[in-house]
Amino acid sequence: MEISSSSNIVTIKGNIKSLTHYEELKREIDNIITNSSNVKIKILESISITSSIIGYLCKLVDEGVDVELHVHNEGLKNLLDDLNLISLLNVRKA
């Protein structure tokens, strides 16, 4: 998995599947939200995301951070829909 960020946008390439990936993503997002109350996350390839990342994103929303999640994989979008997270995380099919 590769993470890059620019302004308030985090782009993720590759599959998200380990605790290390969660820690990397959390670190990137934490850096962004120190200066901004919104973050856009683009997941370009992954077909799933870990429960720890889902929990972290939900916590951010609870803390007032505007999260927008752009997913390229239809299966991942369907998974987030099954978990009733489409509106909470502002999920968009990219």
FIVEXTOR-678677 format. One record per atom (N, C-alpha, C, O, CB): residue in three letters; x negated, y negated, z negated. Coordinates in steps of 0.02 Angstrom, whole numbers, plus 32768, in hexadecimal, padded with zeros to 4 digits. Glycine has a CB too. Layout:
# FIVEXTOR-678677
ALAXYZ
...
This chain:
# FIVEXTOR-678677
MET7FD6803B8000
MET800080008000
MET7FD47FC28000
MET7FA27FBF7FDC
MET803080007FC4
GLU7FE77F908029
GLU7FC47F51802B
GLU7FF47F198018
GLU802D7F188030
GLU7FA57F448071
ILE7FDD7EEB7FEE
ILE80067EB27FDA
ILE7FE27E727FEF
ILE7FA67E6B7FE4
ILE80147EB27F8D
SER80087E45800D
SER7FED7E02801B
SER80227DD08007
SER805E7DDF8005
SER7FD97DFA8067
SER800C7D947FF7
SER803C7D617FE4
SER80287D1D8000
SER7FEC7D0F800A
SER80437D5D7F98
SER805A7CF5800E
SER80507CB28026
SER808A7C88800C
SER80C47C998017
SER804C7CAF8075
SER807A7C527FEA
SER80AD7C287FCC
SER80D77C537F9C
SER80BB7C6E7F6C
SER80DB7C078002
ASN81177C5A7FA8
ASN81417C837F7C
ASN81587CC47F9E
ASN818B7CE17F8A
ASN817E7C5B7F65
ILE81337CDA7FD0
ILE81457D167FF6
ILE81117D4D7FEA
ILE80D57D427FF2
ILE814A7D078042
VAL81297D877FD7
VAL80FE7DC27FCD
VAL810F7DF48004
VAL814A7E05800E
VAL81087DE27F86
THR80DD7E0B8028
THR80E67E3B805E
THR80C57E7D804A
THR808B7E7E8036
THR80CA7E2080A2
ILE80EA7EB38052
ILE80D27EF5803E
ILE80D17F22807C
ILE81047F2A809D
ILE80FE7F148006
LYS80967F3E808B
LYS808F7F6E80C1
LYS807F7FB280A2
LYS805A7FB68071
LYS80577F5880F4
GLY809A7FE680BF
GLY808D802980A6
GLY80C3803E8074
GLY80F280198066
GLY8049802D8085
ASN80BB807B805A
ASN80EC8097802B
ASN80DE80827FE4
ASN80A480807FCE
ASN80ED80E28030
ILE811380727FC0
ILE810F80607F7A
ILE811F809F7F53
ILE815780B87F57
ILE813F80247F67
LYS80EE80B97F2C
LYS80FE80F97F0C
LYS80DA81077ECB
LYS80E4813C7EAE
LYS80EF812F7F3A
SER80B080DA7EB2
SER808B80EA7E76
SER808E80B27E42
SER80A2807A7E52
SER804380FA7E87
LEU807980C27E07
LEU807680917DD1
LEU804480597DE3
LEU8050801F7DD2
LEU806180B27D90
THR800F806A7E04
THR7FDE80397E1A
THR7FFE80077E4A
THR7FF07FCB7E47
THR7FA2805B7E3B
HIS8029801F7E77
HIS804C7FF37EA5
HIS80797FC27E7F
HIS807C7F877E8E
HIS8076801C7ED7
TYR809B7FDC7E4C
TYR80C57FB27E22
TYR809C7F7B7E01
TYR80AF7F417E01
TYR80E87FDC7DEB
GLU80627F8E7DE5
GLU80387F5D7DC3
GLU801E7F277DF3
GLU801C7EEC7DE2
GLU7FFD7F807DA2
GLU800B7F3B7E30
GLU7FF37F0B7E62
GLU802B7EDB7E76
GLU80207E9F7E79
GLU7FD97F307EA0
LEU80657EF67E83
LEU809D7ECD7E97
LEU80B27E9D7E5F
LEU80BF7E627E6B
LEU80D97EF87EAB
LYS80B57EB67E22
LYS80C77E8C7DE9
LYS80957E537DE1
LYS80A97E1A7DD4
LYS80C97EB77DA8
ARG80567E617DE8
ARG80227E2D7DE2
ARG802C7DF77E17
ARG80287DBB7E08
ARG7FDC7E4D7DE9
GLU80397E0B7E55
GLU80447DDB7E8C
GLU80817DAF7E7D
GLU807F7D727E84
GLU804D7DFF7ECF
ILE80B87DCF7E6A
ILE80F57DAA7E5D
ILE80ED7D7C7E20
ILE81037D437E21
ILE81317DDA7E52
ASP80CD7D957DEC
ASP80C17D6B7DB0
ASP809A7D2C7DC2
ASP80A87CF77DA8
ASP809B7D937D7B
ASN80697D337DEF
ASN80437CF87E05
ASN806F7CC67E2A
ASN80677C8A7E21
ASN80097D0D7E33
ILE809E7CDF7E51
ILE80CA7CB27E77
ILE80FB7C8F7E49
ILE81067C537E50
ILE80F17CDA7EAC
ILE81197CB37E1B
ILE814E7C957DF2
ILE81347C667DBC
ILE815B7C467D99
ILE81787CCB7DD2
THR80F27C627DB4
THR80D87C2F7D87
THR80E27BEA7DA5
THR80E37BB87D80
THR808D7C3C7D79
ASN80E87BE57DE7
ASN80F07BA57E09
ASN81337B9E7E2E
ASN81417B697E49
ASN80B87B9A7E3A
SER815B7BD27E30
SER81987BD07E57
SER81CE7BF97E34
SER81BF7C2A7E11
SER818B7BEB7E9F
SER820C7BE57E3D
SER82437C0B7E1F
SER82647C3A7E51
SER82997C577E44
SER82787BDB7E03
ASN82437C437E8B
ASN825E7C737EBB
ASN82257C987EDD
ASN81EE7C7F7EE4
ASN828B7C507EF0
VAL82357CD57EF2
VAL82047CFF7F14
VAL82287D287F49
VAL825E7D447F3E
VAL81DF7D2D7EE1
LYS82087D2C7F83
LYS82227D557FBA
LYS81F17D8F7FC2
LYS81B57D857FC8
LYS82297D2B7FFD
ILE820C7DCB7FC2
ILE81E37E077FC8
ILE81F57E2B8009
ILE822F7E3C8014
ILE81EC7E377F8B
LYS81C47E358034
LYS81CF7E588073
LYS81B07E9D806E
LYS81747EA48066
LYS81B07E3080AF
ILE81DA7ED08074
ILE81C27F158073
ILE81C57F2E80BA
ILE81FB7F3C80D5
ILE81ED7F428042
LEU818B7F3480DA
LEU81897F418121
LEU81917F8A8135
LEU81AE7F998169
LEU81497F28813D
GLU81787FB8810C
GLU81767FFE8122
GLU8192803080F0
GLU81AB80658105
GLU813180118131
SER8190802180B1
SER81A08053807E
SER81E8806B8084
SER821680448093
SER819480368039
ILE81F280AB8078
ILE823580C8807A
ILE825480CC8034
ILE828E80DE802D
ILE8233810D8099
SER822D80BA8001
SER824780BA7FBD
SER821E80897F93
SER81E980717FA8
SER824581017F9E
ILE8237807B7F57
ILE821080557F26
ILE821A80767EE2
ILE824C80977ED7
ILE822680097F25
THR81EA806D7EB6
THR81ED808E7E76
THR8220806E7E48
THR823180337E4F
THR81A8808F7E56
SER823780947E18
SER8268807A7DE8
SER824980427DBE
SER826D80157DA8
SER828080B27DBA
SER820880457DB2
SER81E880107D8B
SER81EB7FCE7DB0
SER81F47F997D91
SER819F80227D7B
ILE81E47FCF7DF2
ILE81E97F927E19
ILE82317F797E1A
ILE823D7F3D7E13
ILE81D07F9E7E61
ILE82617FA57E21
ILE82A77F917E1F
ILE82B67F717DDC
ILE82D67F3C7DD9
ILE82D67FCF7E2B
GLY82A07F907DA6
GLY82AB7F737D63
GLY828B7F2F7D5B
GLY82A97F027D3F
GLY82907FA27D2F
TYR824F7F287D75
TYR822B7EE87D70
TYR82517EB17D98
TYR82587E7A7D7F
TYR81E37EEF7D8B
LEU82687EC17DD4
LEU828C7E907DFD
LEU82CE7E7D7DDB
LEU82E07E427DDC
LEU82997EAD7E43
CYS82F07EAC7DBD
CYS832E7E9D7D99
CYS83207E707D5D
CYS83477E437D4E
CYS83517EDE7D82
LYS82E97E7D7D3B
LYS82D57E537D02
LYS82C87E0B7D18
LYS82DA7DDC7CF6
LYS82977E707CDF
LEU82A77E037D52
LEU829A7DC17D6C
LEU82DB7D9B7D78
LEU82E17D607D67
LEU82717DC57DAD
VAL830C7DBD7D96
VAL834D7D9E7DA3
VAL836D7D897D61
VAL83887D527D5C
VAL837B7DCE7DCA
ASP836A7DB47D2F
ASP83857DA47CED
ASP83647D677CCE
ASP83837D427CA8
ASP837E7DE07CBE
GLU83247D5C7CDF
GLU82FF7D237CC5
GLU83087CE47CEF
GLU82EA7CB07CE1
GLU82B57D347CC1
GLY83327CE87D23
GLY83417CAD7D4B
GLY83187CA47D8A
GLY831C7C707DAB
GLY83397C727D23
VAL82F07CD67D9C
VAL82C97CD37DD9
VAL82F57CE87E14
VAL83187D1B7E10
VAL82887D007DD4
ASP82F47CC17E49
ASP831A7CD27E85
ASP82F07D037EAF
ASP82BD7CF07ECC
ASP832B7C917EAF
VAL83067D417EB2
VAL82E37D757ED6
VAL83077D827F18
VAL83457D897F19
VAL82DD7DB77EAC
GLU82E17D857F4E
GLU82FD7D977F8F
GLU82D27DD07FAB
GLU82967DC97FB2
GLU82FD7D587FC1
LEU82F27E077FBA
LEU82D07E437FCF
LEU82E17E538018
LEU831B7E5F8028
LEU82E27E7F7FA1
HIS82AE7E528043
HIS82B77E62808A
HIS829A7EA78096
HIS825F7EB3808A
HIS82957E2C80B8
VAL82C37ED580AE
VAL82AC7F1980BA
VAL82B47F298104
VAL82E57F158124
VAL82D37F4B808F
HIS82847F4C811F
HIS82867F608166
HIS82A37FA5816F
HIS82BD7FB581A5
HIS823F7F5D8184
ASN82A07FCF813C
ASN82B880138141
ASN83018019812E
ASN8315800580F7
ASN828D80418115
GLU83298033815B
GLU8371803A814E
GLU837F80688112
GLU83AE805C80EC
GLU83958055818C
GLY8356809C810B
GLY835F80CA80D2
GLY835480A8808F
GLY837880B5805F
GLY8330810580D9
LEU8323807B808C
LEU83178056804F
LEU835180278040
LEU8366801F8007
LEU82D4802E8053
LYS836B80078074
LYS83A47FDB806A
LYS83E080038050
LYS84037FED8023
LYS83B77FB780AD
ASN83EA803E806C
ASN842180698055
ASN8417807F800C
ASN844780817FE6
ASN842780A78082
LEU83D9808E7FFA
LEU83CA80A07FB4
LEU83DC80677F85
LEU83FB80717F52
LEU838080B47FAD
LEU83C7802A7F97
LEU83D67FF07F6E
LEU84217FE37F6B
LEU843B7FCC7F38
LEU83B17FB27F88
ASP84447FF17FA1
ASP848C7FEA7FA2
ASP84AC801E7F73
ASP84DA800D7F4E
ASP84A77FF37FEA
ASP8494805C7F76
ASP84AE80907F49
ASP84A5807E7F00
ASP84CD80917ED6
ASP848C80D27F58
LEU846F80587EF1
LEU846180437EAC
LEU848380017E9B
LEU84797FE67E65
LEU8416803C7EA2
ASN84AD7FE87EC9
ASN84D27FA97EBF
ASN84A37F6E7EB2
ASN84B17F447E88
ASN85027FB07E86
LEU846C7F6B7ED7
LEU843B7F367ECE
LEU84397F047F08
LEU84117ED57F06
LEU83F77F547EC5
ILE84637F0C7F3A
ILE84617EE17F75
ILE846B7E987F62
ILE84437E6D7F76
ILE84977EF77FA8
SER849F7E897F3D
SER84AC7E437F2C
SER847D7E2A7EF5
SER84687DF07EF8
SER84F57E3A7F16
LEU846E7E537EC4
LEU84427E3E7E8D
LEU83FD7E297EA6
LEU83E27DF77E91
LEU843B7E767E5A
LEU83E17E517ED4
LEU839E7E447EED
LEU839E7E217F31
LEU836A7E1B7F51
LEU83777E857EF1
ASN83D87E0A7F47
ASN83DE7DE77F87
ASN83BB7E0F7FBF
ASN83907DF57FE2
ASN83C07DA07F82
VAL83CF7E4E7FC6
VAL83AE7E7A7FF6
VAL83C67E69803C
VAL84027E618049
VAL83BC7EC57FE6
ARG83967E648069
ARG83A37E5680AF
ARG837E7E8B80DA
ARG83477EA080C9
ARG838D7E0E80C3
LYS839E7E9E810F
LYS837C7ECB813F
LYS83547EA0816F
LYS83707E758191
LYS83B07EF98167
ALA83147EAB8171
ALA82E87E82819C
ALA82D87EA581DC
ALA82B37E8A8206
ALA82A87E6F8177
